[in-house]
Amino acid sequence: MEQTKEQTRIRISFTVSAKGVFQPDVTSEAETVDVAMYNLDQAYQKLDAWAIANGHKKAEEVIG
């Protein structure tokens, strides 16, 4: 019997443009698409909350 260890990785990085626009980049690796998508959703929710708490602007706030 072969055992495999499930590996899940989430990578989060961001930049803030010269105009102050917060530009996130989140990647998720998981055993299934459902897990990867769930992890992306959670990561973006937490990252958005962090960005707002730290005064960063989203692109739509600058454009619109």
SEFIZA-3560 file (N, C-alpha, C; in Angstrom, 3 decimals):
REM SEFIZA-3560
<numar><xx>0.839</xx><yy>-1.182</yy><zz>0.000</zz><atom>N</atom></numar>
<numar><xx>0.000</xx><yy>0.000</yy><zz>0.000</zz><atom>CA</atom></numar>
<numar><xx>0.883</xx><yy>1.244</yy><zz>0.000</zz><atom>C</atom></numar>
<numar><xx>0.645</xx><yy>2.115</yy><zz>-0.938</zz><atom>N</atom></numar>
<numar><xx>1.416</xx><yy>3.346</yy><zz>-1.046</zz><atom>CA</atom></numar>
<numar><xx>0.673</xx><yy>4.476</yy><zz>-0.356</zz><atom>C</atom></numar>
<numar><xx>1.371</xx><yy>5.164</yy><zz>0.505</zz><atom>N</atom></numar>
<numar><xx>0.769</xx><yy>6.305</yy><zz>1.194</zz><atom>CA</atom></numar>
<numar><xx>1.284</xx><yy>7.588</yy><zz>0.559</zz><atom>C</atom></numar>
<numar><xx>0.389</xx><yy>8.494</yy><zz>0.341</zz><atom>N</atom></numar>
<numar><xx>0.795</xx><yy>9.805</yy><zz>-0.150</zz><atom>CA</atom></numar>
<numar><xx>0.388</xx><yy>10.850</yy><zz>0.872</zz><atom>C</atom></numar>
<numar><xx>1.247</xx><yy>11.794</yy><zz>1.048</zz><atom>N</atom></numar>
<numar><xx>0.970</xx><yy>12.877</yy><zz>1.983</zz><atom>CA</atom></numar>
<numar><xx>0.372</xx><yy>14.038</yy><zz>1.196</zz><atom>C</atom></numar>
<numar><xx>-0.820</xx><yy>14.454</yy><zz>1.575</zz><atom>N</atom></numar>
<numar><xx>-1.470</xx><yy>15.576</yy><zz>0.896</zz><atom>CA</atom></numar>
<numar><xx>-0.705</xx><yy>16.850</yy><zz>1.210</zz><atom>C</atom></numar>
<numar><xx>-0.402</xx><yy>17.585</yy><zz>0.164</zz><atom>N</atom></numar>
<numar><xx>0.296</xx><yy>18.855</yy><zz>0.345</zz><atom>CA</atom></numar>
<numar><xx>-0.579</xx><yy>19.988</yy><zz>-0.149</zz><atom>C</atom></numar>
<numar><xx>-0.735</xx><yy>20.946</yy><zz>0.698</zz><atom>N</atom></numar>
<numar><xx>-1.505</xx><yy>22.131</yy><zz>0.347</zz><atom>CA</atom></numar>
<numar><xx>-0.601</xx><yy>23.327</yy><zz>0.575</zz><atom>C</atom></numar>
<numar><xx>-0.532</xx><yy>24.189</yy><zz>-0.425</zz><atom>N</atom></numar>
<numar><xx>0.279</xx><yy>25.396</yy><zz>-0.308</zz><atom>CA</atom></numar>
<numar><xx>-0.530</xx><yy>26.594</yy><zz>-0.768</zz><atom>C</atom></numar>
<numar><xx>-0.344</xx><yy>27.682</yy><zz>-0.045</zz><atom>N</atom></numar>
<numar><xx>-0.958</xx><yy>28.941</yy><zz>-0.436</zz><atom>CA</atom></numar>
<numar><xx>0.184</xx><yy>29.959</yy><zz>-0.472</zz><atom>C</atom></numar>
<numar><xx>0.286</xx><yy>30.674</yy><zz>-1.544</zz><atom>N</atom></numar>
<numar><xx>1.314</xx><yy>31.700</yy><zz>-1.678</zz><atom>CA</atom></numar>
<numar><xx>0.609</xx><yy>33.036</yy><zz>-1.861</zz><atom>C</atom></numar>
<numar><xx>0.993</xx><yy>33.997</yy><zz>-1.026</zz><atom>N</atom></numar>
<numar><xx>0.374</xx><yy>35.317</yy><zz>-1.079</zz><atom>CA</atom></numar>
<numar><xx>1.479</xx><yy>36.355</yy><zz>-1.231</zz><atom>C</atom></numar>
<numar><xx>1.306</xx><yy>37.200</yy><zz>-2.208</zz><atom>N</atom></numar>
<numar><xx>2.198</xx><yy>38.347</yy><zz>-2.356</zz><atom>CA</atom></numar>
<numar><xx>1.355</xx><yy>39.508</yy><zz>-2.862</zz><atom>C</atom></numar>
<numar><xx>1.887</xx><yy>40.700</yy><zz>-2.728</zz><atom>N</atom></numar>
<numar><xx>1.159</xx><yy>41.861</yy><zz>-3.230</zz><atom>CA</atom></numar>
<numar><xx>2.132</xx><yy>42.985</yy><zz>-3.511</zz><atom>C</atom></numar>
<numar><xx>1.669</xx><yy>43.906</yy><zz>-4.311</zz><atom>N</atom></numar>
<numar><xx>2.389</xx><yy>45.146</yy><zz>-4.546</zz><atom>CA</atom></numar>
<numar><xx>1.409</xx><yy>46.282</yy><zz>-4.336</zz><atom>C</atom></numar>
<numar><xx>1.953</xx><yy>47.440</yy><zz>-4.111</zz><atom>N</atom></numar>
<numar><xx>1.143</xx><yy>48.652</yy><zz>-4.038</zz><atom>CA</atom></numar>
<numar><xx>1.712</xx><yy>49.575</yy><zz>-5.109</zz><atom>C</atom></numar>
<numar><xx>0.866</xx><yy>49.949</yy><zz>-6.065</zz><atom>N</atom></numar>
<numar><xx>1.316</xx><yy>50.764</yy><zz>-7.195</zz><atom>CA</atom></numar>
<numar><xx>1.663</xx><yy>52.175</yy><zz>-6.745</zz><atom>C</atom></numar>
<numar><xx>2.246</xx><yy>52.927</yy><zz>-7.655</zz><atom>N</atom></numar>
<numar><xx>2.598</xx><yy>54.318</yy><zz>-7.374</zz><atom>CA</atom></numar>
<numar><xx>1.366</xx><yy>55.158</yy><zz>-7.022</zz><atom>C</atom></numar>
<numar><xx>0.198</xx><yy>54.748</yy><zz>-7.524</zz><atom>N</atom></numar>
<numar><xx>-1.046</xx><yy>55.454</yy><zz>-7.213</zz><atom>CA</atom></numar>
<numar><xx>-1.707</xx><yy>54.920</yy><zz>-5.949</zz><atom>C</atom></numar>
<numar><xx>-1.056</xx><yy>53.974</yy><zz>-5.268</zz><atom>N</atom></numar>
<numar><xx>-1.580</xx><yy>53.440</yy><zz>-4.018</zz><atom>CA</atom></numar>
<numar><xx>-2.557</xx><yy>52.298</yy><zz>-4.179</zz><atom>C</atom></numar>
<numar><xx>-2.607</xx><yy>51.701</yy><zz>-5.372</zz><atom>N</atom></numar>
<numar><xx>-3.541</xx><yy>50.598</yy><zz>-5.609</zz><atom>CA</atom></numar>
<numar><xx>-2.932</xx><yy>49.292</yy><zz>-5.107</zz><atom>C</atom></numar>
<numar><xx>-3.671</xx><yy>48.607</yy><zz>-4.277</zz><atom>N</atom></numar>
<numar><xx>-3.281</xx><yy>47.314</yy><zz>-3.723</zz><atom>CA</atom></numar>
<numar><xx>-3.531</xx><yy>46.231</yy><zz>-4.775</zz><atom>C</atom></numar>
<numar><xx>-2.473</xx><yy>45.505</yy><zz>-5.149</zz><atom>N</atom></numar>
<numar><xx>-2.569</xx><yy>44.491</yy><zz>-6.194</zz><atom>CA</atom></numar>
<numar><xx>-2.120</xx><yy>43.141</yy><zz>-5.645</zz><atom>C</atom></numar>
<numar><xx>-3.076</xx><yy>42.295</yy><zz>-5.218</zz><atom>N</atom></numar>
<numar><xx>-2.722</xx><yy>41.003</yy><zz>-4.626</zz><atom>CA</atom></numar>
<numar><xx>-2.461</xx><yy>39.931</yy><zz>-5.682</zz><atom>C</atom></numar>
<numar><xx>-1.672</xx><yy>38.947</yy><zz>-5.293</zz><atom>N</atom></numar>
<numar><xx>-1.424</xx><yy>37.768</yy><zz>-6.111</zz><atom>CA</atom></numar>
<numar><xx>-1.468</xx><yy>36.569</yy><zz>-5.173</zz><atom>C</atom></numar>
<numar><xx>-2.458</xx><yy>35.712</yy><zz>-5.352</zz><atom>N</atom></numar>
<numar><xx>-2.625</xx><yy>34.553</yy><zz>-4.480</zz><atom>CA</atom></numar>
<numar><xx>-2.645</xx><yy>33.295</yy><zz>-5.339</zz><atom>C</atom></numar>
<numar><xx>-1.857</xx><yy>32.300</yy><zz>-4.954</zz><atom>N</atom></numar>
<numar><xx>-1.896</xx><yy>31.012</yy><zz>-5.636</zz><atom>CA</atom></numar>
<numar><xx>-2.165</xx><yy>29.928</yy><zz>-4.604</zz><atom>C</atom></numar>
<numar><xx>-2.824</xx><yy>28.871</yy><zz>-5.046</zz><atom>N</atom></numar>
<numar><xx>-3.161</xx><yy>27.765</yy><zz>-4.159</zz><atom>CA</atom></numar>
<numar><xx>-2.880</xx><yy>26.452</yy><zz>-4.862</zz><atom>C</atom></numar>
<numar><xx>-2.172</xx><yy>25.574</yy><zz>-4.191</zz><atom>N</atom></numar>
<numar><xx>-1.934</xx><yy>24.219</yy><zz>-4.683</zz><atom>CA</atom></numar>
<numar><xx>-2.561</xx><yy>23.250</yy><zz>-3.695</zz><atom>C</atom></numar>
<numar><xx>-3.348</xx><yy>22.324</yy><zz>-4.202</zz><atom>N</atom></numar>
<numar><xx>-3.999</xx><yy>21.347</yy><zz>-3.337</zz><atom>CA</atom></numar>
<numar><xx>-4.265</xx><yy>20.071</yy><zz>-4.132</zz><atom>C</atom></numar>
<numar><xx>-4.664</xx><yy>19.039</yy><zz>-3.431</zz><atom>N</atom></numar>
<numar><xx>-4.926</xx><yy>17.746</yy><zz>-4.058</zz><atom>CA</atom></numar>
<numar><xx>-6.141</xx><yy>17.777</yy><zz>-4.980</zz><atom>C</atom></numar>
<numar><xx>-7.113</xx><yy>18.634</yy><zz>-4.676</zz><atom>N</atom></numar>
<numar><xx>-8.311</xx><yy>18.717</yy><zz>-5.514</zz><atom>CA</atom></numar>
<numar><xx>-8.602</xx><yy>20.174</yy><zz>-5.858</zz><atom>C</atom></numar>
<numar><xx>-9.329</xx><yy>20.373</yy><zz>-6.925</zz><atom>N</atom></numar>
<numar><xx>-9.719</xx><yy>21.717</yy><zz>-7.332</zz><atom>CA</atom></numar>
<numar><xx>-10.603</xx><yy>22.356</yy><zz>-6.272</zz><atom>C</atom></numar>
<numar><xx>-11.508</xx><yy>21.579</yy><zz>-5.690</zz><atom>N</atom></numar>
<numar><xx>-12.405</xx><yy>22.128</yy><zz>-4.668</zz><atom>CA</atom></numar>
<numar><xx>-11.627</xx><yy>22.688</yy><zz>-3.483</zz><atom>C</atom></numar>
<numar><xx>-10.620</xx><yy>21.966</yy><zz>-3.028</zz><atom>N</atom></numar>
<numar><xx>-9.807</xx><yy>22.432</yy><zz>-1.898</zz><atom>CA</atom></numar>
<numar><xx>-9.012</xx><yy>23.669</yy><zz>-2.309</zz><atom>C</atom></numar>
<numar><xx>-8.449</xx><yy>23.648</yy><zz>-3.500</zz><atom>N</atom></numar>
<numar><xx>-7.679</xx><yy>24.801</yy><zz>-3.975</zz><atom>CA</atom></numar>
<numar><xx>-8.561</xx><yy>26.044</yy><zz>-4.054</zz><atom>C</atom></numar>
<numar><xx>-9.769</xx><yy>25.906</yy><zz>-4.588</zz><atom>N</atom></numar>
<numar><xx>-10.682</xx><yy>27.042</yy><zz>-4.715</zz><atom>CA</atom></numar>
<numar><xx>-11.131</xx><yy>27.550</yy><zz>-3.341</zz><atom>C</atom></numar>
<numar><xx>-11.419</xx><yy>26.649</yy><zz>-2.421</zz><atom>N</atom></numar>
<numar><xx>-11.795</xx><yy>27.038</yy><zz>-1.066</zz><atom>CA</atom></numar>
<numar><xx>-10.659</xx><yy>27.838</yy><zz>-0.422</zz><atom>C</atom></numar>
<numar><xx>-9.425</xx><yy>27.345</yy><zz>-0.578</zz><atom>N</atom></numar>
<numar><xx>-8.273</xx><yy>28.027</yy><zz>0.006</zz><atom>CA</atom></numar>
<numar><xx>-8.070</xx><yy>29.407</yy><zz>-0.613</zz><atom>C</atom></numar>
<numar><xx>-8.278</xx><yy>29.527</yy><zz>-1.930</zz><atom>N</atom></numar>
<numar><xx>-8.178</xx><yy>30.831</yy><zz>-2.582</zz><atom>CA</atom></numar>
<numar><xx>-9.208</xx><yy>31.797</yy><zz>-2.020</zz><atom>C</atom></numar>
<numar><xx>-10.440</xx><yy>31.323</yy><zz>-1.875</zz><atom>N</atom></numar>
<numar><xx>-11.506</xx><yy>32.160</yy><zz>-1.343</zz><atom>CA</atom></numar>
<numar><xx>-11.165</xx><yy>32.663</yy><zz>0.059</zz><atom>C</atom></numar>
<numar><xx>-10.712</xx><yy>31.764</yy><zz>0.911</zz><atom>N</atom></numar>
<numar><xx>-10.345</xx><yy>32.141</yy><zz>2.279</zz><atom>CA</atom></numar>
<numar><xx>-9.177</xx><yy>33.124</yy><zz>2.297</zz><atom>C</atom></numar>
<numar><xx>-8.185</xx><yy>32.861</yy><zz>1.461</zz><atom>N</atom></numar>
<numar><xx>-7.004</xx><yy>33.725</yy><zz>1.423</zz><atom>CA</atom></numar>
<numar><xx>-7.378</xx><yy>35.128</yy><zz>0.952</zz><atom>C</atom></numar>
<numar><xx>-8.200</xx><yy>35.226</yy><zz>-0.107</zz><atom>N</atom></numar>
<numar><xx>-8.594</xx><yy>36.550</yy><zz>-0.600</zz><atom>CA</atom></numar>
<numar><xx>-9.439</xx><yy>37.297</yy><zz>0.424</zz><atom>C</atom></numar>
<numar><xx>-10.322</xx><yy>36.607</yy><zz>1.134</zz><atom>N</atom></numar>
<numar><xx>-11.132</xx><yy>37.277</yy><zz>2.158</zz><atom>CA</atom></numar>
<numar><xx>-10.249</xx><yy>37.859</yy><zz>3.259</zz><atom>C</atom></numar>
<numar><xx>-9.300</xx><yy>37.069</yy><zz>3.730</zz><atom>N</atom></numar>
<numar><xx>-8.410</xx><yy>37.540</yy><zz>4.796</zz><atom>CA</atom></numar>
<numar><xx>-7.472</xx><yy>38.625</yy><zz>4.297</zz><atom>C</atom></numar>
<numar><xx>-6.992</xx><yy>38.483</yy><zz>3.067</zz><atom>N</atom></numar>
<numar><xx>-6.098</xx><yy>39.488</yy><zz>2.503</zz><atom>CA</atom></numar>
<numar><xx>-6.827</xx><yy>40.810</yy><zz>2.283</zz><atom>C</atom></numar>
<numar><xx>-8.061</xx><yy>40.758</yy><zz>1.797</zz><atom>N</atom></numar>
<numar><xx>-8.858</xx><yy>41.978</yy><zz>1.631</zz><atom>CA</atom></numar>
<numar><xx>-9.085</xx><yy>42.671</yy><zz>2.974</zz><atom>C</atom></numar>
<numar><xx>-9.420</xx><yy>41.897</yy><zz>4.002</zz><atom>N</atom></numar>
<numar><xx>-9.637</xx><yy>42.476</yy><zz>5.332</zz><atom>CA</atom></numar>
<numar><xx>-8.350</xx><yy>43.127</yy><zz>5.840</zz><atom>C</atom></numar>
<numar><xx>-7.223</xx><yy>42.463</yy><zz>5.620</zz><atom>N</atom></numar>
<numar><xx>-5.936</xx><yy>43.009</yy><zz>6.039</zz><atom>CA</atom></numar>
<numar><xx>-5.629</xx><yy>44.300</yy><zz>5.287</zz><atom>C</atom></numar>
<numar><xx>-5.870</xx><yy>44.303</yy><zz>3.980</zz><atom>N</atom></numar>
<numar><xx>-5.584</xx><yy>45.484</yy><zz>3.159</zz><atom>CA</atom></numar>
<numar><xx>-6.435</xx><yy>46.670</yy><zz>3.608</zz><atom>C</atom></numar>
<numar><xx>-7.714</xx><yy>46.426</yy><zz>3.854</zz><atom>N</atom></numar>
<numar><xx>-8.611</xx><yy>47.492</yy><zz>4.305</zz><atom>CA</atom></numar>
<numar><xx>-8.165</xx><yy>48.029</yy><zz>5.660</zz><atom>C</atom></numar>
<numar><xx>-7.821</xx><yy>47.128</yy><zz>6.577</zz><atom>N</atom></numar>
<numar><xx>-7.382</xx><yy>47.530</yy><zz>7.917</zz><atom>CA</atom></numar>
<numar><xx>-6.093</xx><yy>48.347</yy><zz>7.874</zz><atom>C</atom></numar>
<numar><xx>-5.286</xx><yy>48.137</yy><zz>6.835</zz><atom>N</atom></numar>
<numar><xx>-4.016</xx><yy>48.846</yy><zz>6.711</zz><atom>CA</atom></numar>
<numar><xx>-4.079</xx><yy>50.022</yy><zz>5.729</zz><atom>C</atom></numar>
<numar><xx>-5.296</xx><yy>50.386</yy><zz>5.324</zz><atom>N</atom></numar>
<numar><xx>-5.487</xx><yy>51.581</yy><zz>4.521</zz><atom>CA</atom></numar>
<numar><xx>-5.135</xx><yy>51.471</yy><zz>3.049</zz><atom>C</atom></numar>
<numar><xx>-5.036</xx><yy>50.259</yy><zz>2.530</zz><atom>N</atom></numar>
<numar><xx>-4.735</xx><yy>50.095</yy><zz>1.106</zz><atom>CA</atom></numar>
<numar><xx>-6.013</xx><yy>50.200</yy><zz>0.282</zz><atom>C</atom></numar>
<numar><xx>-5.899</xx><yy>50.730</yy><zz>-0.932</zz><atom>N</atom></numar>
<numar><xx>-7.037</xx><yy>50.900</yy><zz>-1.827</zz><atom>CA</atom></numar>
<numar><xx>-7.077</xx><yy>49.777</yy><zz>-2.848</zz><atom>C</atom></numar>
<numar><xx>-8.277</xx><yy>49.341</yy><zz>-3.194</zz><atom>N</atom></numar>
<numar><xx>-8.456</xx><yy>48.392</yy><zz>-4.283</zz><atom>CA</atom></numar>
<numar><xx>-8.542</xx><yy>49.172</yy><zz>-5.588</zz><atom>C</atom></numar>
<numar><xx>-8.279</xx><yy>48.498</yy><zz>-6.702</zz><atom>N</atom></numar>
<numar><xx>-8.296</xx><yy>49.157</yy><zz>-8.006</zz><atom>CA</atom></numar>
<numar><xx>-9.628</xx><yy>49.828</yy><zz>-8.279</zz><atom>C</atom></numar>
<numar><xx>-10.742</xx><yy>49.163</yy><zz>-7.936</zz><atom>N</atom></numar>
<numar><xx>-12.048</xx><yy>49.747</yy><zz>-8.217</zz><atom>CA</atom></numar>
<numar><xx>-12.313</xx><yy>51.014</yy><zz>-7.410</zz><atom>C</atom></numar>
<numar><xx>-11.643</xx><yy>51.189</yy><zz>-6.276</zz><atom>N</atom></numar>
<numar><xx>-11.805</xx><yy>52.410</yy><zz>-5.481</zz><atom>CA</atom></numar>
<numar><xx>-11.085</xx><yy>53.585</yy><zz>-6.146</zz><atom>C</atom></numar>
<numar><xx>-9.997</xx><yy>53.302</yy><zz>-6.843</zz><atom>N</atom></numar>
<numar><xx>-9.238</xx><yy>54.348</yy><zz>-7.507</zz><atom>CA</atom></numar>
<numar><xx>-9.862</xx><yy>54.703</yy><zz>-8.850</zz><atom>C</atom></numar>
<numar><xx>-10.307</xx><yy>53.669</yy><zz>-9.594</zz><atom>N</atom></numar>
<numar><xx>-10.884</xx><yy>53.863</yy><zz>-10.931</zz><atom>CA</atom></numar>
<numar><xx>-12.282</xx><yy>54.455</yy><zz>-10.849</zz><atom>C</atom></numar>
<numar><xx>-13.123</xx><yy>53.889</yy><zz>-9.970</zz><atom>N</atom></numar>
<numar><xx>-14.525</xx><yy>54.275</yy><zz>-9.929</zz><atom>CA</atom></numar>
<numar><xx>-14.757</xx><yy>55.334</yy><zz>-8.967</zz><atom>C</atom></numar>
//
